[in-house]
């Protein structure tokens, strides 16, 4: 979902302990540009208590409530107006400790000894 951005730092302050990290991709199955429809899916997330960051391949969502996550995903799916819509959802429900997506990346970078991206 390559359109839209709501940073973790901004939205995370609005939420209590976040334990669910999800990767969501919602896209119409069409030949032309998908960005307009993807933008509708991203905008639908604003109505829910989730923080998110959109990347070129999908949107990473954080929340502390599975019901809120599934409601947000359903709204994003329904927001896309197409004859056929493909939705992919992957959830990491870490139940033993509270860890934000940002912290997961920082842990990998600590092991690498550098940022987790190419120069």
Helices and strands as residue ranges (DSSP letters): H 8-12, E 20-28, H 35-44, G 45-47, E 51-54, E 59-63, H 66-79, E 85-93, H 101-112
